[in-house]
Amino acid sequence: MKNMQDFSDVDLNLIKNALNHLMQDSAQNGGIITGFNYYYALAHPSGLLISINYQHRNQDHLEAILEDLRKDPVLSDLLLPERTAELKLTRDKRAVYFFRKDWPLPKDKTGKLMRSVELFNFYTEELLDRSKLDSAETVNDIPIYRDVKYLIALRELDGIEFNLNVKTAPEACGALKLFRTKGFRLKMTETGLTYYEQGKPVYAKNPEPWPDSDKTPCIILGKQISDFFPEGIPDFKKVHKIALIRGNNELSFCIHKKYQSLLKHAAYEELKKHFGASLQDVIAYANNAFVIEYIDTE
């Protein structure tokens, strides 16, 4: 976060300490937050504006999404200059979050750990040996890391946030259908959870997912999107998106079942006291698998 120049050194120290407390408490007593994102540019000049928001870290993946959008006569309007001028189509993203030992390691085309990520001991910040991670599918494949008790976190050094500026119900329905069918590496149920056969997850096919689709993608919908779905969105849960914004810098995270615990936590109260209106709290919707496997992980 050292390049977040719109925050002073005093601000950044306070933020770092608060986030460490919130994440440490997550580890010790069942969860406050499990990670956060930060950005050096805003998606919208007003601050926090969410329409359809999607997180990834691979440019080839993004190009595949853009190709599908261009081919669709309805969804191609989402790429019109007036739409992308109002809400930035993409922006660079950094992230830190807990990483479970049984999750697939993010690999590049050569099969090695992506250069844009690093795994570390959350308490000491000591990096895990990249050469060992290169030859493994999960952290559990490496005995010296599988058997230790400390928490592992991932630092994303170069990610992408993708924003679609949705204005109509056909756009909302079409975009969600596209992400549901091509954004998940694994086959999903109608409620957005991993589909299993004989106790094993099934990989998605027909159509093939976008290149390097995640096992559990992150799809965030703004509150206004719910107006296009009067019967509800069965594979999404209502969450709170918390964002600390100053100038062009943003730090944000989503929270679900631990929201009330967050509001009562001394570290969050300190952030509110110090930053005031710069700390925003808005209703959003996140896909069920992401909420259950990332946000509510205990």
C-alpha positions in Angstrom: 0.0 0.0 0.0 3.0 2.3 0.1 2.1 3.8 -3.3 -1.3 5.1 -2.1 -0.1 8.6 -2.2 -3.4 10.3 -1.3 -3.0 8.9 2.2 -0.4 10.2 4.6 2.1 7.9 6.3 0.1 8.3 9.5 -3.0 7.3 7.6 -1.3 4.2 6.1 0.1 3.1 9.4 -3.4 3.4 11.0 -5.0 1.5 8.1 -2.4 -1.3 8.2 -2.8 -1.8 11.9 -6.6 -1.8 11.7 -6.6 -4.4 8.8 -4.1 -6.6 10.6 -6.3 -6.6 13.7 -9.4 -7.4 11.6 -7.7 -10.2 9.8 -6.0 -11.6 12.9 -9.3 -11.7 14.7 -10.7 -13.6 11.7 -8.1 -16.2 12.2 -8.6 -16.5 16.0 -12.3 -16.4 16.6 -14.2 -17.1 13.4 -13.9 -14.1 11.1 -14.1 -10.4 10.7 -12.5 -10.0 7.3 -10.5 -12.4 5.2 -8.8 -10.0 2.8 -9.0 -6.7 1.0 -8.3 -5.0 -2.3 -6.7 -1.7 -3.0 -6.5 0.6 -6.0 -4.5 3.6 -7.2 -7.4 4.9 -9.4 -11.2 5.2 -8.9 -13.7 3.4 -11.1 -16.0 6.4 -10.9 -15.3 10.1 -9.9 -17.9 10.1 -7.2 -16.2 7.2 -5.3 -17.9 3.9 -4.9 -20.2 3.0 -7.8 -20.9 -0.7 -8.5 -22.8 -2.0 -11.5 -21.4 -5.4 -12.5 -17.9 -5.8 -11.0 -15.6 -8.8 -11.8 -12.1 -9.6 -10.4 -9.3 -11.4 -12.2 -5.6 -11.1 -12.8 -5.0 -12.4 -16.4 -5.1 -10.3 -19.6 -6.0 -13.2 -21.8 -9.0 -13.9 -19.7 -10.1 -10.3 -20.1 -9.7 -10.4 -23.8 -11.9 -13.4 -24.0 -14.6 -11.6 -22.1 -14.4 -8.6 -24.4 -14.6 -10.8 -27.5 -17.9 -12.4 -26.2 -19.3 -8.9 -25.4 -18.5 -7.5 -28.8 -20.2 -10.5 -30.5 -23.5 -9.9 -28.6 -25.8 -7.2 -30.1 -27.1 -6.3 -26.7 -24.0 -6.6 -24.6 -21.8 -4.8 -27.1 -23.5 -1.5 -25.9 -21.6 -2.0 -22.6 -18.4 -1.2 -24.4 -19.6 2.1 -26.0 -17.3 5.1 -25.2 -20.0 6.9 -23.3 -20.5 3.9 -21.0 -16.8 3.4 -20.3 -16.2 7.1 -19.8 -18.9 7.1 -17.1 -17.6 4.0 -15.3 -14.1 2.9 -16.0 -14.1 -0.5 -17.8 -10.9 -1.7 -16.2 -8.5 -0.6 -13.4 -5.5 -2.2 -11.8 -6.1 -4.0 -8.6 -3.9 -5.1 -5.7 -5.1 -7.6 -3.1 -4.2 -9.4 0.1 -6.3 -12.4 1.4 -6.0 -15.6 3.3 -5.2 -18.6 1.1 -6.4 -22.1 2.0 -3.9 -24.9 1.6 -6.3 -26.9 -0.6 -7.0 -24.2 -3.1 -5.5 -24.5 -6.6 -2.4 -22.4 -6.9 -2.7 -19.7 -9.6 -0.3 -20.8 -12.4 0.8 -19.2 -15.7 0.9 -20.8 -19.1 4.2 -22.6 -18.2 2.7 -24.2 -15.2 4.6 -22.1 -12.7 3.2 -19.8 -10.0 2.2 -16.5 -11.6 4.8 -13.8 -11.2 2.0 -11.4 -10.2 1.3 -13.3 -6.9 3.3 -14.3 -3.8 2.3 -16.4 -0.8 3.5 -15.6 2.7 3.2 -16.4 6.4 0.6 -14.0 7.5 2.2 -13.4 10.9 5.9 -13.1 9.9 5.4 -12.0 6.3 8.1 -14.5 5.3 7.6 -15.6 1.7 6.9 -19.2 0.8 9.5 -20.8 -1.5 8.4 -20.0 -5.0 10.4 -22.9 -6.5 8.4 -25.4 -4.3 5.1 -23.7 -5.2 6.0 -24.0 -9.0 5.9 -27.8 -8.8 2.8 -28.1 -6.7 -0.9 -28.0 -7.5 -1.9 -26.9 -3.9 0.0 -25.9 -0.8 -1.0 -29.2 0.7 1.3 -30.9 -1.9 4.3 -29.4 0.0 4.9 -31.2 3.3 6.9 -28.4 5.0 3.9 -26.1 4.4 1.1 -28.6 4.7 2.0 -29.6 8.3 2.7 -26.2 9.8 0.0 -24.3 11.8 0.5 -20.8 10.6 -1.8 -19.0 8.3 -0.9 -18.5 4.6 -1.9 -15.3 2.8 -1.6 -14.3 -0.9 -0.5 -10.9 -2.1 -1.7 -10.1 -5.6 0.8 -7.6 -7.1 -1.0 -7.1 -10.5 -4.7 -7.8 -10.9 -7.6 -6.5 -12.9 -11.0 -5.2 -11.9 -13.5 -5.3 -14.8 -16.6 -3.0 -14.6 -19.7 -3.2 -16.8 -21.9 -0.1 -16.8 -25.3 -1.8 -17.0 -28.4 0.3 -17.8 -31.1 -2.1 -18.8 -32.7 -5.4 -17.8 -31.6 -7.2 -21.0 -28.0 -6.1 -20.4 -28.2 -7.3 -16.8 -29.7 -10.7 -17.7 -27.3 -11.2 -20.6 -24.2 -10.2 -18.7 -25.0 -12.4 -15.7 -25.8 -15.4 -18.0 -22.4 -14.9 -19.7 -20.5 -14.8 -16.4 -22.4 -17.8 -15.0 -21.7 -20.0 -18.0 -18.0 -19.0 -18.8 -16.6 -17.4 -15.7 -16.5 -20.6 -13.5 -13.9 -23.3 -13.9 -16.2 -25.7 -12.2 -19.8 -26.6 -13.0 -22.2 -24.8 -10.7 -25.7 -25.5 -9.3 -28.6 -23.2 -9.8 -27.8 -21.6 -6.5 -24.2 -20.9 -7.6 -22.5 -23.6 -5.6 -20.0 -26.2 -6.9 -21.7 -29.2 -8.5 -20.4 -32.6 -7.3 -20.7 -36.1 -8.7 -19.7 -39.0 -6.5 -18.1 -36.6 -4.1 -15.9 -34.8 -6.7 -16.4 -31.4 -8.3 -17.2 -31.4 -12.0 -15.3 -29.2 -14.4 -17.4 -26.9 -16.6 -17.9 -27.8 -20.3 -20.2 -26.8 -23.1 -19.4 -24.0 -23.3 -15.8 -24.0 -22.3 -14.9 -21.5 -19.6 -12.8 -18.4 -20.4 -9.0 -19.1 -20.3 -7.8 -19.4 -16.7 -11.3 -19.0 -15.2 -11.2 -19.3 -11.4 -12.6 -22.2 -9.4 -14.5 -19.5 -7.4 -14.8 -16.2 -9.3 -15.6 -12.9 -7.7 -18.7 -11.2 -9.2 -20.1 -8.2 -7.4 -23.4 -6.5 -8.3 -24.5 -3.0 -7.4 -27.8 -2.6 -5.5 -29.5 -1.1 -8.5 -29.0 -4.4 -10.4 -31.5 -6.1 -8.1 -34.3 -3.9 -9.5 -33.9 -5.9 -12.8 -34.6 -9.1 -10.9 -37.9 -8.7 -8.9 -38.0 -12.3 -8.0 -34.5 -12.1 -6.5 -31.1 -13.5 -7.6 -30.9 -17.0 -6.3 -27.1 -17.5 -6.8 -26.1 -14.2 -5.1 -26.2 -13.0 -1.5 -26.6 -9.4 -0.1 -23.3 -8.1 1.3 -21.9 -4.9 2.5 -19.0 -3.4 0.5 -16.8 -1.2 2.7 -14.5 1.3 1.0 -12.0 3.7 2.3 -11.6 6.4 -0.4 -9.3 9.4 -0.5 -8.4 11.3 -3.7 -7.8 8.6 -6.3 -6.9 5.8 -3.8 -9.4 3.2 -2.7 -9.1 0.3 -0.2 -12.2 -2.0 0.0 -13.6 -5.3 1.1 -16.9 -7.2 1.2 -18.4 -8.6 4.4 -21.5 -10.8 4.9 -22.4 -12.6 8.1 -19.8 -10.8 10.3 -21.1 -7.4 9.4 -22.4 -6.6 12.9 -19.2 -7.8 14.5 -17.3 -5.5 12.1 -19.3 -2.5 13.2 -18.6 -3.2 16.9 -14.9 -3.9 16.4 -12.4 -1.4 17.9 -10.3 -1.4 14.8 -13.2 -0.5 12.6 -14.4 2.2 15.0 -10.9 3.7 14.9 -11.1 3.8 11.1 -14.5 5.6 11.3 -13.2 8.1 13.8 -10.1 8.9 11.8 -11.6 9.0 8.3 -15.2 9.9 8.7 -17.1 10.2 5.5 -14.2 8.8 3.5 -15.2 5.4 4.8 -18.2 4.3 2.7 -20.6 1.4 3.4 -22.9 0.3 0.5 -25.2 -2.6 -0.2 -24.1 -5.0 -2.9 -24.6 -8.6 -4.0 -21.9 -11.2 -4.4 -22.1 -14.7 -6.0 -22.8 -17.4 -3.4 -19.7 -19.5 -3.9 -17.5 -16.4 -3.4 -19.4 -15.5 -0.2 -19.2 -19.0 1.3 -15.7 -19.9 0.2 -13.9 -16.5 0.6 -15.9 -14.0 2.6 -17.4 -16.3 5.3 -14.4 -18.7 5.5 -13.6 -19.5 9.2 
